[in-house]
């Protein structure tokens, strides 16, 4: 007999799903712990929505198993899985009022009328839609429609909440506001949540953990800070945020392994697991780079590469400076805005970074 209390909220074990000759999800395994918000992140076609639909029961895997709180649901229909689903296109009934849309799944389940009224009011209050019970869906904004969809998914008290690109149809300002509300609501209710998005900023801002997917496979699983600062593959490093790359060959010089990038030798972070002769890339985030000018002392131990300022963009709290290196590589640097510091196009500068602020990736 399994210890139900010790099991993860969601377990996906070696799941594979094909559509014809296309492998949408390949030998996918993941555990989502109770109360966690885990995001599946990746480009279109990477398999994230297919994975979510397998957990929901809308797709059947070709192989593998799915468990929810220790109960196998691989072949259980969606309505018996105890999950709430929020779709990208809302999936609301336009001929029904807000109240009727939220109440619909409870009416299908034949809940008592009094309980339905109480639940609808409770969850409409949670998503800040009090007073709109009598409106029809066609009278709502995009953000309001998504709140109705969220309230409807929660009103049936599911064990698991599934969200498939819930904010992609909204404009930027509403998207930021609603993602914060979703995270606050998820934390308040303590509901285990699996969230799908292609938006890196969205994933970084709301997740306990992120699963980065590519072509049906998991590239990396980790906390947002780990995914951002310590990507394990070139795909993760290039897909999540902005990363500058210096690609070359590992060489030994003075008893130390360094990256030979053209004629420049770059020191690697301590503990870099590379061998002489390996092709590697050193990745550095724009905010981890700094600029030095002639006559300015460069911190000891920093890597230094000369270049010329090619473009400057003022972004309020930061200044994004693009520097052209000798080989034509363009590097982006984000500098805190300081009055009196204003790099000019064509100005000769030195690009600097500590080895500790770089990541080494095999190419």
N, C-alpha and C positions, 0 to 999 in steps of 0.2 A: 504493500500500500504506500503510495507516494505521500510525502509530507507536504500537504497543500500550502501550509503557511510559509514554507521555505522557498517556494517556487517564485520565479520572476512573474511580473504581471503579464508580459507577453514574451513568448519564446518562439522564435522562427528557426527551425532546425534544417539546415541543408536543403533549402527550397530552391527548386529550379522551375522556370516557366518558359515555354517556347510558344511562339506564334509562327507556325509554318517552319521555315528554316532559320528564323531569327530567335536567338536566345535572349529573351528580355531580362531574365533574372537567372544568375548562374551560381548554384551552390551557396545560397545566401543564408547566413546564420547570424542571429542577433538576439540579445536579451534586453528587455526594457524593464527596469525595476519599478516597484510600486511608487506612484507619485512623481515619477520622472516625466520630463518633457524631452523627447528625443526627436531630432529633426533628420529626415532623409534629404540630403542636399546633393544636387548634381544638375547637369545640363539636360535639355529635352532629350528623351529617348534613352536615358541612363537606367531606367527600370524602377525609379522610386515610386511612381504612382501605381505601377503593376504590383509592387510589393505591398503597398497600402491596401489595394483592392483584394489581395490574397488574404491579408489579416481580416478585412471586413467580410470576406466570403463572397465577393462579387466575381472573383476569379479562383479557379481551382489549380493548384500547382501540379506539374507533371510528376514531381517527386518531392520528398521532404514532408515535414509536419509542422503544424502550428498549434500552440497551446495558449490559452488565456487563463491566467490564475490556476495553472496546473491541469486544466481540463483540455483534452485534445479537441480542436474544432476544425481540423483540416477538411472534413466533409460535412460540417454542420452548416445549414443555410444561414444567411445573414441575420434574419430576424430572431434567431435563437443564439446569437453569439454575445449578446449583452454589450454591444458597442454602439456608440453614437457617431455618425458620420456627417461632416460638414464638407460640401462639395464646392468646387471652384465656381460653378455657375449658379450657386444657391439652391437650385432644385426646389423652389417654393411653388405653391399652387396660386396662380394669379387670380383665380375666381374666389379665393378664400381671404378672409381678414387675417390680420396678424394673430389674433387670438386663435382662430381656427387652424392656422398653419402650425402653431406651436402645440396645440392640443391634439392634432391629427394622430400621431403615433400612439398617444395614450388612449385615444378613442378606439383605435384598432385593437389595442390590447385589452379593451373593455374595462378600463379603470373606472371607479365611481366618479360621478359628475362633480361632486364636491372636491374630491382629490384633484381632478383635472383643473378646476378653477383655481385652486390654491397653488398648484405647481406652475401653471401658466403665469400667474401674477408674480410668483416668487422669481422665476427665471427671467421674465421681462424686466423686473426691477434690477436683477443682477447685470443685465446687459444694457441698462439705462434706456428702456423703451416704455416706461410707464406712461399711460395716457394715449398710447397709439394702438390699443387693442382692437379698435374698430376700423382701422384703416386697411385698405386693400394693398397688396404687394405693389401694384402699379403706381401707388401714391408715395412710395418710399424712395429714398436715395440709395445709392449702392452700399454705403456703409450701414444704413439701417437694415437693408435686406440681409446683409451678412450677419448682423446681430440677431435678426429673427432666426436665421438658419442655425446659429450657435445655440440660441435658446431652445429651439426645437430638438437639437441633438442632446442637450443636457436634461431636458424636462423628463425624459424617460429614465433618468438616473442610471446611465450606463456605467459599466466598470472601466471601459476604455473609451477615450475620445480620439477620433481620427479626423485629421484635417488635411484636405488635398488642395494645395495652392489657394487657400481661402482669401488671400488679399490681392491676387494678381490682377483682378479686374478694377481695382480702385486706384484713385489718383494718389500721388506720393504723400501728401499731407495726411489724408485719411488713413492711408496704409500704415504710416508710422504710429498714428494715434491708436488704431485698432489693434496692432500687434502688441502694443503695451497693455491694452485692456485684456487681450486674450491671455497674456502671460500672468497678469495680476489675478485674473479669474481662475486660471488653472492652479495657481499657488494657493488661492483662497479655498478652493474646493478640494485640493490635493488629489485631483484626478489624473491618472496615468494617461499620457497623451503622446500620440505618434503624429508628427507634423511633416508635411511634404512641401518643399519650396525649391526654386532655382535661384532665389535671391540670397546671396551670401550675407549681406548686412542683416537681413531678416533672421536668418539662421543664427548668426553670431549673437544677436541681441536677445533672443528669447529662450535659447536651448540650455538644458543641463548638459546634454551631449549631442554631438553632430556625427552623422554617418555620411561620409562623402562617397558618392557612387559614381561609377564610370563604366558604361557599356555592360550593365548588369552585374558588376562586381563591386565589392567594398574596397575602396582605396585606403580609408583610414577612419577609425572611430575614436573620438576623444572629446574632451571639454572644449568649448570655444577658444579659450586661450591657447590650448595645446594645438588645435588645428591651425590657428593663425600664426603662432610664433614658432611651432616645431612641426611643420608639415613633413611627412615621411616620403612623399613621392613628388616627382616633378608636376604631375597632374594636380595634386592638391595645392601645391605652392603657387601654381599659375592660375588655378580656378578661384581660389579663395583670396579676395583682396588683390592688391598690387604687389608684385615682387620683381626686383631687379636681379638678373642672372649674369654671372660671370662663369663661362664654360671653358674648360681646358683640361689639362692632364696633371695628375698628382706626381710630384717629383720630390726627391730627397735632397735637401741642401742644409749643410751644417748640422746634420743629425736630426733635422726636423722635416716633416712632410708638409709641403706647401702646394698651392695651386699655381701652375704656370699658365697665366692668362696673357697670351701674346708674349711680350718681353717683360711683363710685370710678374713678380712673385707675391702671392697673397697668402698670409698666414691663415690657418684654419682654426676653428674653435677647438678648445681642449677636448680630447677624447674622440675626435673624428675618426670613424672606423673606415679608413681608406688605405690602399696599398699603392706604392709607386707604380706608375704606368696606367692607373685606372683613369677613365674619362669621368669627370665629375663636374657638377655645377655648384657654385656658391651663390646662395640666394640671400638677399638683404631687403627688408621692407623699407619704403621711402622714409618713414619717420625714424629709422635707425641709422640713417646716413646724415652726415654733416658736411658743410663746406668750409674750407679754409682758403684764405687769400694770401697773397704775397706778404711776407713779414709777420704772419700770424703763427704762433707756436702750435704745432700739431701734437696732440697727446701721445706719449710714448706707447709703442706697441700697436698703434693703429695702422691699418692698411691705407695706403695713399695712392690715388690714381689721378693724374692731371687731366684736365678737360676744359671745355669752353661752354659758357652759359649760352643755350640756344633759345630758351623760352622761359618766361616767368608768368605765373598766374597767381593773382591775389585772391585768396579765398576767405578773407576775414581773419579768423584765428590762426590760419596757417598760410604759408606762401609755398606753392609748388614750383620748384625750379627744375627745369630739364637741362641736363648737361650732356653735351656731345663729346664722346671720348675719341681717341685717335683712330680707332678702327671703324668709327661710324655708329657705334652703339650709343643709344640714347638712354640715359639713366634719370629716373625721377627721384627727387628729394623733397620731403615735406619739412619745412622749417617753421618753427613758431614765429609768428609775426612780431617783429621788434621795430620800433620807430628808429629810423636812421640806417637800418640794414636793408639794402635794396639792390640785390645783384642785377647787373645790366647785361643785356644780350651782347655776346661777343667777349665778355670779360673772362680772363683766364682764372681758373679756380683749381682747387685740389679737393677731390672727393675723398672723404675719410670715413672709416667705420672700424669699430672694434671687432676682432674675430669672434668675441662672445655674442655679438648681435647677428651673426650669420648662421645659416643652416647649410649643411653639405648634403647634396642629393646626387645619387648615382644616375648617370645618363644612359 
